[in-house]
Amino acid sequence: MAQQELILIETLCTHYEIEVSFVDSLYSLGLIEIQTVEKTRFIPEEKVADLEKMIRIHQDLEVNPEGIDVIFNLLQRVDDLKSELAATKNTLKRYKLENQ
């Protein structure tokens, strides 16, 4: 099993010029995952891309963490609907092929 890479929250905050409280807000809303190792908090490397999106929304559009939560929930619903539409199209194609 591969070891998961973790990135120190303070390092991310310094790099992206954000406050730790912003990360805490995202965590309290369940938008990001934080892992604690020996009283030090980290974010898994594979979750950094989502955090970057949230930071851009926050900085570029001046959206607060609650608004980011709404945006990400809507984006998830769009993805779910796209998957459902693709499955429906595949079913319809099979149905058309069977009835030709």
C-alpha positions in Angstrom: 0.0 0.0 0.0 1.4 3.4 -1.0 2.0 5.9 1.7 -0.2 9.0 1.4 1.6 12.3 1.0 0.5 15.0 3.4 1.1 18.7 3.2 1.4 20.9 6.2 -1.5 23.3 6.5 0.7 26.2 7.5 2.9 25.6 4.4 -0.2 25.8 2.1 -1.5 28.9 3.8 1.9 30.6 3.3 2.1 29.5 -0.3 -1.4 30.6 -1.2 -1.4 33.6 1.1 -4.5 32.6 3.0 -5.4 32.5 6.7 -5.5 29.2 8.6 -9.0 30.3 9.7 -10.1 30.0 6.1 -8.9 26.4 6.0 -10.6 25.8 9.3 -13.9 27.2 7.9 -13.7 24.9 4.9 -13.0 21.9 7.2 -15.9 22.8 9.5 -18.2 22.8 6.5 -16.9 19.4 5.5 -15.3 20.7 2.2 -11.8 19.6 2.9 -10.2 16.7 4.8 -7.6 17.4 7.5 -5.4 14.7 9.1 -3.7 15.2 12.4 -0.4 13.5 13.0 1.2 14.2 16.4 -0.8 17.3 16.9 0.2 18.7 13.5 -2.5 19.2 10.9 -2.1 18.2 7.3 -4.1 18.0 4.0 -3.7 15.0 1.8 -1.8 15.9 -1.4 -4.6 14.6 -3.6 -7.0 17.0 -2.0 -4.9 20.1 -2.7 -6.5 20.6 -6.2 -9.9 21.0 -4.6 -8.5 23.4 -2.0 -6.9 25.4 -4.9 -10.3 25.7 -6.6 -11.8 26.9 -3.3 -9.1 29.5 -2.8 -9.6 30.8 -6.4 -13.3 31.1 -5.8 -12.7 32.9 -2.5 -10.1 35.3 -3.8 -11.2 36.0 -7.4 -15.0 36.0 -6.8 -14.9 37.1 -3.1 -17.2 34.1 -2.1 -17.3 33.2 1.6 -16.8 29.5 2.7 -20.6 29.0 2.9 -21.0 30.2 -0.7 -18.1 27.8 -1.7 -20.1 25.0 0.0 -23.1 25.8 -2.2 -21.0 26.0 -5.3 -19.3 22.7 -4.7 -22.7 21.0 -3.9 -24.1 22.4 -7.2 -21.1 21.2 -9.1 -21.4 17.8 -7.6 -25.1 17.7 -8.7 -24.1 18.7 -12.2 -21.6 15.9 -12.3 -24.2 13.4 -11.0 -26.7 14.5 -13.7 -24.1 14.2 -16.4 -23.4 10.6 -15.3 -27.1 9.9 -15.2 -27.6 11.3 -18.7 -24.7 9.3 -20.1 -26.2 6.1 -18.6 -29.6 7.0 -20.0 -28.1 7.6 -23.4 -26.4 4.2 -23.3 -29.6 2.5 -22.3 -31.4 4.2 -25.1 -28.8 3.2 -27.7 -29.0 -0.5 -26.5 -32.8 -0.3 -26.8 -32.6 1.1 -30.3 -30.1 -1.6 -31.4 -32.2 -4.4 -30.0 -35.3 -3.1 -31.8 -33.7 -2.7 -35.2 
